[in-house]
Amino acid sequence: MDKRHTVALHVGAAVLFFSFASVAAEIPPGAAACSGCHAAKSTVVTPVPGLNGRDAAQIMVAMKEFRMGQRPATVMDRIAKGFTDDEINAIAAWYAAQKD
């Protein structure tokens, strides 16, 4: 394989990689609504804790506890009831991967 084909192969692989990466980075359904209360940046001061970079397991446990009424809440108990386990897991994984 000559150098031109090698370069084309590498460029093609990079395009394919970033195409999959952008799909994987898409915000899951329901997660965008979280930023109404949970600040999107750690520099924003709010009494509601931020979610970016938080451990996915912590988010999943909290959401499921809210949903089952096992964690004190103002509105999260009602919000959490609207999500399935799969949706909660996807949201938690997405927020865990986010960095400011």
N, C-alpha and C positions, 0 to 999 in steps of 0.2 A: 504494500500500500504506500503510495507516495505521500508527501507532506501535505498536499492540498486535500487529499481524501481524509487524512488523519485530522486535520483542522476541522473539516466539515463534520466529521464524526463527533468530535468533542463539542462543537457548537450545537449540534443536534441533541446530544446527550444533556447539555446544559439547559436547552430550551425545554426538553421533556421534564427534567428535574424541577425547574422552576414552575412549570405548569402544574405538576403534582403538588408542589409546595404551596402554591397559591390556593389550590382547592382545599388542602389540609388546613390552611390558615383561615378559611372562611369562618365567620362567626356562626355558631350553631343557632337554630331557632330558639328564641326565648332569651338568649344571653344579652342581646342589645338592650333589653328592657332593664337589666340590672343596673346600668349606669345612671338610671334615674335617681337612685339613692346611693349606690356605691360609686365613689369617685373613680374616674378612669385613670387618674394620675395620682401617684403617692404624694405629690406636692400639694394637693388639695386637702384642706383640713375639714373633716366632717366627723360627726359622731358615729356614722355608719362605717364600719371597717371596709377598706379596699379589698378587692379580690385579685388583682393582678399579681401573678407570681406566688400566690398562696398555694399550699399543698392541695392537690386535687382531692385527696382522701378527706381532708378537713372540710372542704366545701361540700363533698358528697354527704358526709355524716351530718353536717349542719342542716343541709337542705332536707334530708330524710327525717331528721328529728323535728324540724319545723313542720313538715308535712304530716307527721304522726301526732303533733301536739305535745311533743316531749321537750321542747325548748321554748322558753318564754319569747313572745314576739308581739309586735304591734300589727304588722301586716304580712310578715314573711310566712306565717302559718297558712294564710289564705293563698298567697302567691305560690308557695311550694306545692300546694295541692293540685295545681294546674300542670305539673310536670311528671312525666313517667320516669322510671329509673334510668332508662336509656338517655332521655333528654338531660336529666341531672348529671349523669356521667359525662356526657358530651360537653355540657356547659362547664363543669368542673375542670375537665381536661383542657379546654380552651383557655379558661382564665389562668390556670396554672402555667400555661405556656407563654402568657403575656408578660412582657417586661415594659416598664415605663420608658 
